[in-house]
């Protein structure tokens, strides 16, 4: 049974704890930590699943049932491959893993989608028909799947093919591809169901993910432009000796920031 994410729900993407640590302890260990820290839910990451993926998903599903923790499943695979062919296997795997987990949402990028691929959209519509898991499209850090023109073209084609889809809006990823998050929020706000609250800071050689209050981006304006009801997830590094305390502080900070925004509207 899917545990619903409440309005204004606060989640933690399990990548926030670092790939090496998550692989060492397992995602269920960090999911329990996040719940203890006050998270409403977690984003389970396909790229961090152990060799026995089914067993780990079952453990996470049991934890969610025990604690009321809501889950989102994030697939590292794109819906279209690099050659522009629809990857039905990847989408099917993502849907089935999300279902096994008890997640209401599956998050994927469009990958190498090209507007000339309507047959792939027909196949996607068939896969999604009647499925209890909702597919959300995320803007990633690639030109083919993370820029405003690429995503706008995809959503137009999907709508025309009768496959209306919601969106996971990653606030930070737009900077990796040289896009303006405010313009993206204006373009896609009506589709946004879920928000990655990741700030971005430019270092000498690269962008890095940081808390919103440390971000160089206009994050307040971006959050105001997005639906207030869309659950928010932390997706920046959470490190330190007392991870439960640090995670709880990050969740509290996110809630305070949001409340201040709404109080000032």
N, C-alpha and C positions, 0 to 999 in steps of 0.2 A: 504494500500500500504506500502511495506517495505521501510524504509529509509536506504540507503546503508551507511555503515561505510567507511569513506575515508581511503585510504592508509595512514599509519602513524597516523591514528585517535587515539585520547586519550579518554578513557572512565573512568567512576567511577562506581565500584560495590556499590550498595546502602547499602550493609552491612557495608561499611566503616564508616557510620554515627552512628552505634550502633543500635542493634536490638530494644531496648526499645524506643529510640527516633524515629526510623522509624515507629514503630507500633503506636506511639502516634500521629505523624503528618501525616502519610501516605506516600507512596512511590512517589506519584505525587509531593508532596511538595518538597521532596529532589531532585527529578529529575529536577524540575525547577531551584532549587538552583545550581545544577551541571551545567546546561546549561548556567545560568547566569555567572558562574565562568569560562566558556570557554570549557566545555566538549563537544566532538562531540557526545557522546552517554552515555547511562547508562545500567548497568546490573540489571534488575528487578529480585527480588528474590522471588521464590514461597513460601519459609518458612516465609516470612514477609508480605504476603498478608493478608488483613483483612478478616473478616468473609464473607463480600460480595466481593469475589474475582473477579467475573465478572464485577461488578461495578468499582472496582479499576483498573482493566485492561483496561476498556473502558476509564476511566479518563486519564490514562497514554497514551493510543493510541491517544486521542484527543490532549494532550499536545505535543506528538511527531509530529502530523500533523501540529500543530500550529507553532512549533519552529524549525522543521527540525531535532529534536533530534533522533538519531538512538538508537535502543534498542536490547538487548540480553535478552532472558528469561532463567533463571537458575532454573531448577527443583531440589528440594531436594531429589527426589526419584531416586533410582537406576533402571537401565534397567532390572536387574535380582534381584530376592529377595534373602534373606539369605539362602534359601534352594536350590538355583541354578536354580529356575524356571523363565523363561522369564515373565516379568510383562508388558503385552501388555496394560493394563489399564493405567499404569504410563506413558508409552511412548506416548500413544494416548492423555492423558491429557496434557502432556508437549507440544506436537505439536499443539494442539488446543488452548492452552493458548498463545503460541508464535504467532500463527496466529491472534488471537484476538487482541493481543498487537501491531501487525504490525512488529514483530521482524523477522529478517532474519535468526537468529540462535537460536537454542535450545541447552542449555548446560546441560549434564547429566553425571553421573558416570556409570560405568558398574555394580556396585553393586556386587552381588554374582555370577557373571558369572563364569562358569567352561567350559573348552574347549570341554567337552563331550556334549554340548547342541546345536547341529546344528539346531534342530527344532526351537529353539528360534530365531536363526539367519534368518531362512526362514520367520518366522513371522515378524521380524524386517524389512526385505527387502520389504515385502508386505506393511507394514505401511508407509514406506518411499517413496515408488514408486510414482512418480509424485507430491509429496508434496512440496509446495513452501518453506517450512522451512527446513534449513539444520541442521542436528544433529551433534553436536561436542562433543566428548568424553573428559571429564576432569579427570586428575589424582587427586584423593581426598586424604584424610588423613587416609585411611584404607589399610590394607595389601592386601585385595582382589581386590581393585580397584585403588590403588595408588602406587604400586611398579612397577618397570621396567619389571620384569618377567611376572606379571599378565597382564599388558597392552600389552606387546609384544605378549603374547599368544592370547589375545583377537583380536588384529588387524590381526594376521595371520589367525585366524579362520574366521573373518569377510571378509577378502579379498578372502579367498577360497570359501566362500559362496556367493560371488558377492555383498558384502555390503561394499564398500570402504568408509571409514569415516575419516573426519578431526578431529583435536584435539584442545582442549583448554589446553594450557600448563601453569600450575600454578607453578611459579618459587619457591615459598616457600614451597609448600606442600611436596616436596620430602624429606625435612629435618624431617618432622613429622614421616615418615616411614623409616628413616635411609638410604635413597637412595642419590646418587650423582646427582645433577641437571645437571652437565656437561655431564655425561654419558647418562642421559635421553635425553638431547638436541641432542646429537649425534645420538641417536637411532631414535628419533621421529621428527626431524626437518622438514622432507619433508611433514609431516602430519599437521603441526601446522598452524592454521588459526587465532588464537586469543591467547593473552598472558596475564596472570595475573601477574602484576609486583608487587610482594609481597616479601619483604626481610624477612629474618628469623634471630632471635637472641635467643641464648640459655640462659635462666635464670636457677636458681637453680633447679627448678622442672619441667620446661616445655619450649617448644619453643613458641615464641610470634612473631606476624606479625609486621613488621616495614618498614619504607621507604627503598628503595634500598640502598641509601647511608649510612644507619645505619646498613646494613646487614653484618653478619659474612660470608655470602656465596660469591662465586666468580661470582657475578652477571654480571659484565662486560663481562666476557668470555661467560657466558650463553646467554646473549642478542646477542652477536656477532654470536653465533652459530644458532640462530633462524632466520626465515625469516624476513627481514627488512620491508616487506609490511604488516605483521600481526598487526592489531590494538592492542594497549596496554591498559590495564585497571588497575587503582589503586584499590588495595584491602588490605588496612591496615587502622587502625583507623585514622579518621579525626575528631579532637575534638578542641573545643575552642569557645570563645564568638562570633567571627565573622567567621562563617563557610564558607561564600562565599569567603572571602579573603583567608582563609586557604586552601580551595579547589583549588582556582585559583593558589595559590603559589605551591601546590603539582603538579598540571597539568603542570605548567611552568617548575618546576624542572625536571619532567619526560621528557619533550620535550628537555630540555637542555642536560640532560644525554644522551639521544639517539643521538642528533645531534653531541655531542662530540665523541661518539663511531663511527659514520659513517664518521666524518671528519678525524678520525685517522686510518681508515681502509686502 
